Amino acid sequence: MNTKRIISLIILLALLCTTPALAVDDPAKPGSEIDVVYRYIEALTTHDWDTFLSLTVERDRADYRQLIADPASEENLIGLFNVTKMDVLTAVGFNLSDENTYHFLMQNSPLPSCVGAYDELRVILLCVDMKVQKNVRPNFSGFDGRVLVMAREEGTWRVAMFSSAGKELLEKAIPEADRGRGFQRHMERLTLRYKTGLWVGDDGKIFDSTYYLEGLEHFQDMALADYMPGQFADVNESAWYGAEKQGSVKLACQMRLMEGMGGGTFAPENTLTLGQAIKMACVVHSISRGETGIFTQGTPWYQVYVDYARENAMLPDGGFADYNRAATRAEMAYIFANALAGDALPEINACGGLPDVNENSAYADSIFKLYRAGVLMGYEDGSFHPDALVSRAEAAAIITRLVRMTERVFVYQTA
């Protein structure tokens, strides 16, 4: 080896020995990304949730900015995910610009578990409590159409992030026993007010959480049709169903679940027929499967819907003798309950019985399923009136509650 090469190697070794290691951002340094993340976590896990959950919850980054002192740091927060089906999983996502910060947090997460992929996800910190029985899909613009899947499998959590094209970007199994370092004392406070994926305020109002139930995601994403107040001459927009109140008729028409009766009318007080109820259920069923919900009518007009409903086990054995007659509330409950998979109808109400419906009543299972899911409501005396008829305005309210979690009602306090 010649002298020049030896000298070059000595110089190179000297440089390697004296070059400082790539420094990880100091967690204690005010204003650092790690400091921002830690302060967010501290604020989110020590906040007075009884007060916070009573706010009107349009959960963008600005809602969380009030929780910490530095308004500028709100740009770092991707989202707080409340993923619940009777039990709770909470995840906090951060958008990190520094890869060293990402790796530091992956190794030193102050929350129970941490998964991430720097190029795609950056980082997600998971605060896991008990179990989630079904995969869910958080909806948050910070992930740009990507899907976060969390599922409990045989005592562990499987956490995966998928790209919008379906490519799996990361996967990690988290032992159920991994309860984290230092934040267990706040776990109860985080989970105190959650009811099956919803936030419930002191007034009983239910706020939408940031996820889609499987089967309902297509209703959240769908483009709404135009609706002009006054387009139906017989719709009183200041009535309980009108655009100035619940807006049930407007939303049902915007989502193409119902339409007018011709001649510029909607006939809100007319009774709902079996054929109309089956048509609405078929449209819901089709859209929930990612299809268009559009059918080509024949003669009679309802036949295409009856055929579809039979093929998809949405009708009782033998169907009905007359599809032009008015539907009872119990019959409507049966038809609507079969329009969605059970996973799209999680229980948010404890309903052990109704004065006029028992386990032997016709269509009792469907009635109780929709009560517990917050889709059906009874009368002031607590009864259901299963044999009563249904107005088209009432049907509009029920069908919109069926497809939108935000429309569902919190009737019974869960145990």
C-alpha positions in Angstrom: 0.0 0.0 0.0 1.6 3.3 -1.0 2.1 6.2 1.4 -0.6 8.4 -0.1 -3.3 5.8 0.3 -2.3 5.2 3.9 -2.4 8.9 4.6 -5.9 9.1 3.0 -7.2 6.3 5.1 -5.8 7.9 8.3 -7.5 11.2 7.4 -10.8 9.4 6.6 -10.7 7.5 9.9 -10.0 10.7 11.8 -13.0 12.4 10.2 -15.3 9.5 11.0 -14.1 9.5 14.6 -14.6 13.2 15.1 -17.8 13.6 13.1 -20.7 13.8 15.6 -23.5 11.3 15.4 -26.7 12.5 13.8 -28.4 14.2 16.7 -31.9 13.4 17.6 -34.0 16.4 18.5 -33.8 17.1 22.2 -37.2 16.3 23.8 -36.7 19.0 26.3 -36.0 21.7 23.8 -38.9 24.1 23.7 -40.5 24.3 20.2 -39.0 21.1 18.9 -41.3 18.6 17.1 -40.9 16.1 19.9 -41.7 18.8 22.5 -44.8 19.7 20.4 -45.9 16.1 20.3 -45.4 15.6 24.0 -47.3 18.7 24.9 -50.2 17.6 22.6 -50.3 14.2 24.3 -50.2 15.9 27.8 -53.0 18.2 26.8 -55.2 15.5 25.3 -54.7 13.0 28.1 -55.2 15.4 31.0 -58.0 17.6 29.5 -61.4 17.9 31.1 -63.2 15.6 28.7 -66.6 16.2 30.2 -66.3 19.8 29.1 -64.5 19.1 25.8 -67.0 16.5 24.6 -69.8 18.9 25.2 -68.4 21.2 22.5 -69.7 21.2 18.9 -67.3 18.8 17.5 -66.1 19.6 14.0 -62.8 17.8 14.5 -60.2 19.6 12.4 -56.9 20.7 13.8 -58.2 24.0 15.1 -60.3 22.2 17.7 -57.2 20.9 19.4 -55.3 24.1 19.1 -57.1 25.4 22.2 -55.7 22.6 24.3 -52.1 23.8 24.2 -50.3 27.1 24.6 -48.6 27.4 21.2 -51.1 27.9 18.3 -48.5 27.4 15.7 -47.9 23.8 16.7 -51.4 22.8 15.5 -50.0 22.1 12.1 -48.3 19.1 13.5 -51.4 17.3 14.5 -53.0 15.0 12.0 -55.9 13.8 14.0 -57.4 12.2 17.1 -59.2 9.0 16.2 -61.8 7.5 18.4 -62.4 4.0 17.3 -65.1 2.3 19.3 -67.5 -0.6 19.3 -68.5 -1.0 22.9 -64.9 -0.8 23.9 -62.3 1.8 22.9 -59.2 2.3 20.9 -57.8 5.8 20.7 -55.1 6.9 18.2 -53.3 10.2 17.8 -51.6 10.9 14.5 -48.8 13.5 13.9 -47.4 14.9 10.7 -43.6 15.0 11.3 -41.2 16.9 9.1 -38.0 15.5 10.7 -37.1 11.8 10.2 -35.0 11.7 13.4 -38.0 12.9 15.4 -40.0 10.1 13.8 -37.5 7.4 14.8 -37.2 8.9 18.3 -41.0 8.8 18.9 -41.1 5.2 17.5 -38.7 4.2 20.2 -39.8 6.5 23.0 -43.6 6.8 22.7 -45.2 8.1 25.8 -48.4 6.3 24.9 -48.9 2.5 25.0 -48.0 1.6 21.5 -46.5 3.3 18.5 -46.6 2.4 14.8 -45.7 4.4 11.7 -44.2 4.6 8.3 -42.3 7.8 7.8 -42.7 8.3 4.1 -46.5 7.6 4.1 -47.9 7.9 7.6 -45.2 9.7 9.6 -46.4 8.4 13.0 -49.4 7.2 14.9 -49.5 6.8 18.7 -52.0 4.3 19.9 -53.7 4.4 23.2 -55.4 1.0 23.5 -58.1 0.1 26.0 -59.9 -3.3 25.9 -61.0 -4.4 22.5 -62.5 -3.4 19.2 -64.4 -6.2 17.6 -64.6 -5.0 14.0 -62.2 -3.3 11.6 -63.0 0.4 11.1 -61.9 3.1 8.7 -61.0 6.5 10.1 -61.9 9.4 7.9 -59.4 12.3 8.1 -58.1 14.5 5.4 -54.5 14.3 6.7 -54.3 10.7 5.5 -55.5 11.6 1.9 -57.7 8.6 1.3 -55.5 6.1 3.1 -57.1 3.5 5.3 -56.0 2.7 8.8 -57.2 -0.8 10.0 -57.1 -1.9 13.6 -58.3 -5.4 14.5 -58.1 -7.5 17.6 -57.0 -11.0 16.8 -56.4 -13.6 19.5 -55.1 -11.3 22.2 -53.2 -8.9 20.0 -53.9 -5.9 17.9 -53.2 -6.0 14.3 -52.5 -2.4 13.0 -52.1 -1.7 9.3 -52.1 1.3 7.1 -53.2 0.9 3.5 -52.6 3.3 0.6 -55.6 4.6 -1.4 -54.7 1.9 -4.0 -54.9 -0.8 -1.4 -51.2 -1.4 -0.9 -50.3 -2.3 2.6 -47.8 0.2 3.9 -47.2 -1.1 7.3 -48.2 -3.8 9.7 -47.6 -4.4 13.3 -48.9 -6.7 16.0 -49.2 -5.2 19.4 -49.6 -7.4 22.5 -52.8 -6.7 24.3 -50.8 -6.6 27.5 -48.8 -3.6 26.2 -50.3 -0.9 28.3 -47.6 1.7 27.9 -45.3 3.8 30.1 -46.7 6.4 32.4 -50.2 7.2 31.0 -52.3 4.4 32.4 -53.7 6.8 35.0 -55.4 8.8 32.2 -56.9 5.8 30.4 -60.3 6.1 32.2 -60.5 9.7 31.5 -60.0 9.1 27.8 -62.6 6.4 27.5 -65.2 7.8 29.9 -67.7 9.4 27.5 -67.4 7.2 24.4 -70.4 5.2 23.3 -69.9 2.9 20.3 -67.8 5.3 18.3 -69.8 8.4 19.2 -69.2 11.3 21.5 -72.2 12.0 23.8 -72.6 15.4 25.3 -74.2 16.3 28.6 -77.4 17.1 26.7 -77.6 13.7 25.1 -76.5 15.0 21.7 -74.5 12.5 19.7 -71.5 13.8 17.7 -70.0 12.0 14.8 -66.6 10.3 15.4 -63.9 10.3 12.8 -64.5 6.9 11.2 -66.8 5.0 8.9 -68.6 1.9 9.9 -68.2 -0.8 7.3 -71.1 -0.5 4.9 -71.8 3.2 5.6 -68.6 4.7 4.0 -70.3 5.1 0.6 -73.0 7.2 2.1 -70.5 9.5 3.7 -68.6 10.0 0.4 -71.5 10.3 -1.9 -72.2 13.6 -3.8 -75.5 15.1 -2.7 -78.1 16.0 -5.2 -79.4 19.6 -5.4 -82.3 20.5 -3.2 -84.0 23.8 -3.2 -86.4 24.7 -0.3 -89.8 25.1 -1.8 -89.2 22.7 -4.7 -92.1 20.6 -3.2 -95.2 22.6 -2.9 -96.5 20.4 -0.1 -93.4 20.3 2.0 -93.5 22.7 4.9 -89.8 23.5 5.5 -90.6 24.8 9.0 -92.3 21.5 10.0 -90.4 19.0 12.1 -89.2 17.2 8.9 -88.5 20.4 7.0 -85.1 21.9 6.1 -85.4 24.5 8.9 -85.8 21.7 11.5 -84.6 18.1 11.1 -84.2 18.3 7.4 -85.2 14.7 6.9 -87.0 15.2 3.6 -84.2 17.3 2.2 -81.4 14.8 3.1 -83.4 11.8 1.9 -83.9 13.5 -1.5 -80.3 14.7 -1.6 -79.0 11.1 -1.0 -81.5 9.8 -3.6 -83.1 7.5 -1.1 -86.5 9.1 -1.8 -88.0 11.3 -4.5 -91.1 13.3 -5.2 -94.5 11.9 -6.2 -94.8 14.0 -9.4 -96.4 17.4 -10.0 -93.9 19.1 -7.7 -95.2 17.2 -4.6 -93.6 14.9 -2.0 -96.7 13.9 -0.1 -95.1 13.9 3.3 -98.3 13.0 5.1 -99.2 10.1 2.8 -98.6 6.6 4.1 -95.6 4.7 3.0 -96.4 1.7 0.9 -94.6 -1.7 1.1 -93.3 -1.1 -2.5 -91.9 2.3 -1.5 -90.3 0.8 1.6 -88.7 -2.0 -0.3 -87.4 0.4 -3.0 -85.7 2.6 -0.3 -84.2 -0.5 1.3 -82.9 -1.8 -2.0 -81.2 1.6 -2.8 -79.5 1.5 0.6 -78.4 -2.1 0.2 -77.0 -1.4 -3.3 -75.1 1.8 -2.3 -73.7 0.1 0.8 -72.0 -2.5 -1.4 -70.4 0.2 -3.5 -73.0 0.0 -6.3 -75.0 2.9 -7.8 -78.4 2.3 -6.2 -80.0 2.9 -9.6 -82.6 0.4 -10.9 -84.5 0.1 -14.2 -88.2 0.0 -13.4 -90.5 -2.3 -15.2 -94.2 -3.3 -14.8 -95.3 -3.1 -12.1 -92.9 -0.4 -11.1 -91.9 -2.1 -7.9 -91.1 -5.5 -9.3 -87.4 -4.9 -9.9 -87.0 -3.9 -6.2 -89.0 -6.9 -5.0 -86.8 -9.3 -7.1 -83.6 -7.6 -5.8 -84.9 -7.8 -2.2 -85.7 -11.5 -2.6 -82.3 -12.3 -4.0 -80.7 -10.6 -1.0 -82.9 -12.0 1.7 -84.5 -8.7 2.6 -88.1 -10.0 2.6 -89.9 -12.5 4.9 -90.6 -15.9 3.5 -93.3 -15.6 0.8 -92.9 -11.9 0.6 -96.1 -9.8 0.7 -99.4 -10.3 -1.1 -99.9 -6.6 -2.0 -97.0 -4.2 -2.5 -99.3 -1.3 -3.0 -100.8 -1.4 0.5 -99.5 0.7 3.3 -96.6 -0.7 5.4 -96.9 -1.1 9.1 -94.1 0.2 11.4 -93.1 -3.4 12.2 -93.0 -4.4 8.5 -90.9 -1.3 7.6 -88.5 -2.2 10.5 -88.0 -5.6 9.1 -87.3 -4.4 5.6 -85.0 -1.6 6.7 -83.1 -3.8 9.1 -82.2 -6.1 6.3 -80.9 -3.4 4.1 -77.5 -3.2 6.0 -75.1 -5.7 7.4 -75.3 -5.9 11.2 -71.8 -4.3 11.5 -73.3 -1.1 10.3 -75.9 -1.1 13.1 -73.9 -1.2 16.3 -75.8 -0.8 19.6 -75.8 2.6 21.1 -78.9 2.2 23.2 -79.8 -0.4 25.8 -83.3 -1.6 25.0 -84.5 -4.7 26.9 -88.2 -4.4 25.9 -91.0 -2.2 24.8 -94.6 -2.1 26.2 -96.2 -3.3 23.0 -93.4 -5.5 21.5 -92.1 -8.7 23.0 -89.8 -11.5 21.8 -92.8 -13.2 20.3 -94.1 -10.2 18.3 -93.8 -10.2 14.6 -90.5 -8.8 13.4 -89.4 -8.2 17.0 -85.7 -8.9 16.3 -85.6 -6.2 13.6 -87.5 -3.7 15.8 -85.1 -4.1 18.7 -82.1 -4.1 16.4 -83.1 -0.7 15.0 -84.0 0.7 18.4 -80.6 -0.3 19.8 -78.8 1.2 16.8 -80.6 4.5 17.3 -82.5 4.3 14.0 -86.0 3.9 15.5 -87.7 5.9 18.2 -90.9 5.2 20.0 -93.8 7.4 21.2 -93.7 9.5 24.3 -95.3 6.8 26.4 -92.5 4.4 25.4 -94.5 2.3 23.0 -93.7 1.4 19.4 -97.1 0.9 17.8 -96.0 -1.9 15.6 -99.2 -2.1 13.6 -99.5 1.7 13.0 -98.8 3.0 9.5 -95.8 5.2 8.6 -96.0 8.6 6.8 -93.5 9.4 4.1 -92.0 12.1 6.2 -91.5 9.6 9.1 -89.9 7.2 6.6 -87.5 10.0 5.5 -86.3 10.5 9.0 -85.9 6.8 9.6 -84.0 6.1 6.4 -81.5 8.9 6.9 -80.8 7.7 10.4 -80.2 4.2 8.9 -77.4 5.5 6.6 -75.9 8.3 8.7 -74.4 7.7 12.2 -74.8 11.4 12.9 -78.5 11.2 12.5 -79.0 8.3 14.9 -80.6 9.0 18.3 -79.4 8.3 21.8 -82.6 7.0 23.5 -81.6 4.7 26.4 -78.6 5.2 28.7 -76.2 2.3 28.2 -75.1 0.4 31.3 
